[in-house]
Structure formats: structure tokens, C-alpha cells
Amino acid sequence: MSVKNLFNSFYSAFAGLKHTFKHEQNFRLQILLASIVLVVTFVFPLKIWEVILVILLLVAVLVMELLNTALEYFADLLKPRLHHYVLVIKDIMAGAVLITSLGAFIIGLIIFVPHFIGLLK
């Protein structure tokens, strides 16, 4: 792969992130929450595996939202008049984002609650 192709690949990737950030409120909210969680991650004395797990979960939620957004754009091309499954597909992807987010939230509670309780003692 040439340097120019590599540059173009990164340019396209950042253009996609920029578009999603600009047009998708949920993605902006998830970026904000991920930023807060990252700060908290480095405030508490977490074990290295906990830090890695938190970062992996943050990435998983953001990637799921990006996939959901891309699939929604694609489904919008088809419109419900072409196939009644378009709305079902959108709902399924939203469910995938929800499950990923809830899983990340629950694991986050398991990791962070003991540290917050430690602050209260």
C-alpha cells in the first residue's frame, strides 16, 4: 500500500467520524460519556486489566453506534416501500447498540462502584 493510499484511507475514516459526530446526537453523547469514563479510569487506581476492559468496552459501544449509523443510512436508501424489513433492521441494530451499552454500563458499575465506595469511607 502506498503512502498516498494510506493517507486517503485515514482521511476517509476521519471524514466518516466527523460526519457521524456532526449529524448523530447519540454518537456525540456517547463520545461525551466515554470521555468522562476515561478520565475516571485514570483517576482511580485500577488494575491494568480493568483499564484495558474499560477501553475495550468504550470502543465496542462507539463501534456499534457507527455500524448502526451506517446501516441506518443504507436502510434509508431502500425505504420501507421497497421492503417492510427496513424498519425491523433498524430496530435490530438499535437493540445491538443497547445491549452493548448496557453490558458496558454493568461492567463499569462492577469496576467503579467499589472505588466510589472507597471514597466515602
C-alpha positions, -999 to +999 in steps of 0.1 A: +000+000+000+014+034-010+017+063+014-009+081-006-034+052-003-028+050+034-033+088+038-066+085+017-078+057+040-072+077+071-088+107+055-119+087+047-121+072+081-118+107+098-144+121+074-168+094+085-162+101+121-166+138+115-199+133+097-212+110+124-202+134+152-218+163+133-251+146+125-257+120+152-267+132+186-263+097+202-228+095+189-219+129+205-235+118+238-215+085+237-183+104+230-190+127+260-197+097+283-167+078+270-145+109+277-159+111+313-153+074+319-118+077+305-110+105+330-124+085+359-105+054+347-072+072+352-082+089+384-088+056+403-060+031+409-074+004+386-056-027+377-042-028+342-068-055+331-096-032+343-083-003+323-080-025+292-115-038+297-130-003+301-112+009+270-124-021+250-160-016+261-159+021+252-146+012+218-172-015+214-201+009+222-187+035+198-181+010+170-216-004+174-230+031+171-210+037+140-222+004+125-258+013+135-255+047+118-240+032+086-267+006+084-294+032+090-281+053+061-281+022+039-316+012+050-329+047+043-318+041+007-342+012+005-371+029+022-400+009+037-418+010+004-392-014-011-392-038+018-410-039+052-379-053+069-362-019+067-377-008+100-370-042+115-333-040+105-331-005+121-347-018+153-324-048+155-293-026+151-306-002+178-311-033+200-275-043+194-263-009+204-285-010+235-272-044+246-236-034+241-242-002+261-260-019+289-232-046+291-206-018+292-226+000+319-230-031+341-193-040+338-185-003+345-205-005+377-187-036+388-154-020+383-161+016+395-186+012+424-160-003+449-137+027+442-165+052+447-175+034+479-138+036+490-140+074+486-169+076+510-151+057+538 
